[in-house]
């Protein structure tokens, strides 16, 4: 069996955002149904960032494998991608290696697609504005992904560097045809849907800026001592996660408020997959604030990479 090497351009050409969102629907349901065999991800600190190893297997096939990627936030200063690596796929029945799929492209697509899935599931149907904290590649993917699940009338963007936010807004408005503007942090947070995709170790979003009935996707922080939003953003909200186990190990956005006595593990209403399956309740009313804490899981990588592999293999 020939080992395929599938680059970023093939990933982008074969997996649309809409198709990736549907793949993430299946992945999150499978994760919450416990049909994914996956140990905790292994993270090694590097001088400039982190190295991740995330193995896993789908109990019902057709593949198993692992994602191996580096994450170096300072790389853009050297003209290099923040995320680099690959997803290795193996045949579930024979154990034969099938493909090496570009890990950065899979990571960007599936991360934004999961946030879009959470938004589609938890945000108010009438949500029309989206505020993004961050102006990097992942912010761009989230702009497109959220627009795929809600008919947005305005997207607001904040970044520490106002010039970068302005450039981002102009570029994405031109590429997507959406109304995208750069704003201050308070106005960016005063949207129906808010997404944080930064490398901030300390809060850049204050809960007092959020509106009743808003939905918040917390994406950037993945360490127990890092968070993008303050305690007020989480306290009093209906909180959902991709994985309870991972959240209680890595989600500083939740663990720090828990240590402060302002949040409890019982405050997690459910995993996204549980809400999709109907075993946990979602949004209760139009005024409730909802929060989705995303950490990422190898199930998402495997489902996305398998979809790409299947399409590339079929196309020859």
N, C-alpha and C positions, 0 to 999 in steps of 0.2 A: 504494500500500500504506500503510495507516494505521500511524503510529508509536504503539505502545502505551507508556504510562507505568504501570509496575507498582510499586506501593508496598509498604511493609513488610508490611502486613496481608495483601495478596494473596500475597506470597512465603510467609508463614507458613501461609496457608490452603491453598496448593496443593502445598507441598513438605514432606512429613513427614520426620522425622529418618531413619527407615528408608529412605525413597526417596532421600534425599540421600546416605546411606552407599553405596547401590548406584550412584548417579551418580558418586561419588568413586572407586569401584572401576574404573569405565570410564575416568575421567580419569587415574588413576595408571597404568593399563596403557598408555593412549595416550601419556602423557608418556615413559614408559620405552621405548616402541616407537619414539619419535622421529617421531610423526606429528602433533606440535604444532609449528607454526612460531611461536616466541616469543623475541624478544630479551630480554636481561636487563632486569628492571624498573628503572624510573627512580625514584629517591627524592630528593626535595628537602627539606632541613631547613628547618623553620619556627621562629619564635621560641618557639612553644608545643608543637611536635611535628613531624610529617612529612607530606608529600604524596606519594602513590604514583601512578604511571602504569604500567599493566601491559597491553600489547597482545598479541594472539595470534590465531592462526587454526587451526582444525581442518582438517587436510589432506583428510579425507574428508567435510567439511561437517558439518552444514548451515549453520554460522554462523562468523563471525569477529567480533572486537570488542576492547574494552579495558575495564579497570576503572580508574576514577579516584576515589580516596578520600583524605580527610584523616584523620590519626590524631593526636588531641590528648588526651593522658592526663589533663590537668587539667580537661577539659570538664565532667565530672560536678559539680565544685565550682560550676559556673555553671548547672547544670541542663541541660546539653547532652550529646548522645551523644559517646562517645570517637571512634567511626568514623562518617563521613558521606561520601556520594558515590553513585555509580551504576555499573552495568555497562552499557555500550552494545553492543547486538547488531546485526549487519548480516547480510543474506542472503548466503550463500556464492556463489550463482550470479549474482545481479543486482547485488550491492553495495548494495542498498537498505537504509536503516536500518529496523530492525524494532521495537526496544524500548529503553527506558531502565528498567533494573531496579534497585530499591533496593540500593545497594552494601553498606550496613551489614548488612542482614539476610542477604544472600548470604554475606558474610564470616563472620559469626558461625556460621551453619549449616554452611557447607562446612568451616571450620576444625575445628569439633568433630567433624564427620562423618569427616574424614580421620584424626583421632586415634582415633576409634572403629574405623575400618577397620584402622588399624595395631594397635590393641589386639586386635581380633578375629583378626588374622593372626598376631600375635607373642606375646601373653600366654598363660599357661598356661590350659588349658580349665577348670581348677578354681579359677581366680582368683575371689575373692568380696569382697575389700575394695578400696576406691579412696580414695586420698589426693589432695586437690586443694590446691595452693598458689595462693591468689588467691580473691577473693570478689566479682568483678565479673560483668558480663554474660557474658563468655566462659567464666568458671568455671561459671556456671549451665548454659550450653549443653553443656559437657563433662560435667557431672553427668548430664544426661539422655542424652547420646550414649553414654557408657560403659555406662550401665545398659541400653541397648538391645542391647548385644552380650555382656554377661556378667550373670548373675543375682546381683547384688550383695546382700550381707547388711548391709554398713555402708559409709558414705561419710564420711570425715574431712576437715575443712576447716581450713586455717590462713590467716590474713591478718595483716599487720603490726598492724592495729587489732583487738584481740580482740573488741571490741564489734561490729564489722562482721562478723567471722566468726560470732559468735553469732546475729546477726540473719539472716545468710545461711542458716545451718543451719536455723533455725526456719522461715524462709519457704519454703525448698526442700523441707523435710520435709513441710510442709503441702501444697505444690503437687503433689508427686510421690508421696507416700505412702512414700518411702524412709526408711531410718534414717540420718539425717544429723546429725553432731555436730561441734562446734568442738573442735580439739585444738591442742597445741603442735606445733612443727615436727618433732621427732623421731618422735612418735607418728604424725603424718600421713604421714611418709615410710616408716613401717614397715608398708606395705600391699602387697598383691599387685600392684596397679596404682597408679602415681603420675603425676599430671599437674601441670605448672607452667604457669600462665597469668597471669604478673605482668608489671609494667613494670620489674622490678629490673635495674639495670645490672651488679650484682655478685651472686655466688651467695647464694641464700637456702636452697638445698638442699645438704647435705653427703652425699657418697657413702657415708660410713661409716654413715649412717642407713638405707640401703637394704638390703632383705633378699635373700638368694640366691633366684634364680628370679623376681624381680620384673620388671615391665615399666614403663619410664619414658617418658612423652611430654613432650618439651621443646618448648614452644609459644611462650612470650612474647618471647624475645629474637630480634631480627632485624638485629643489627649485628655486625661483626667484633670490636668491643671490648666488647660486652655479653654477659653469660651469666647464666643462672638457677641452674645447677648447677656445683659445683666439679669439679676435674679427676678426683678419685676416682670421681665418678659415671659418668664416661665411660671411664676407663682400666679395662681388663679386661672391659668389656661388649661384647656384640655390637651394633654400631651400624648403624642404618638411617636413610635420609633420603628426602625426597620427590624431591629433585634433587641429584645430585652436584655439578653446576656451581654451583648456588646455594649449596650448603653450603660449598664451598671459597672462596666469595666473601663470604658474609654470616654464617655460623654461628659466632659467638663461642664458643658452648658446645663447639665442636670445634676452632676455630682457635687459641684460647688454650692448650688442652692440647697442640696440635700444636707451638706455639711453645716450650712448656716441655719438649718432647722426650718427653712421656708418651703421645702419641697420634700415629698416622700415617694418611695418607689411605687407605692400604691397610687400615686398621682399619674402614673402612666396608664392611660385608659386602654391601650392596646397596641399591638404591632400592626403595621399597615396591612399585612397579609391577613390578619384576623378580621380587620374591618372589611376587607374585600370579600372574605368568605362568609361574613355575617355573624361570626362568633364574638365580635366586639362591636360596640356601638361607635358611630362616628360623631359628626357634628350634631348637637342637640337642638340648636335654634340659631336664628340669624344674628343674635348679639354675642354669641359665645366666641371667644378667641381660641383658635386652634394652633398648635405648634407641632411640626414634624421634625424630629431630630434624626438626621441622616448621617450614618457612619460608613455605609458601604459594606457589602458582603460578597463573598466569592460566588454566591448563587447568581447574583446579578451579572457578574463577569462571564460565568459559564453559559447562562442562557443567551446573553448577547453574542458571545463569541461563537456559540454553536449555530445560532441563526445565520451569522455571517458565513461560517464554514459551509453550512448546508447549501446556501445560495451560490457561493463561489464554486463548490464542487459540482453542483448541478449545471452551472454555466460553463464548466470546463476551464 
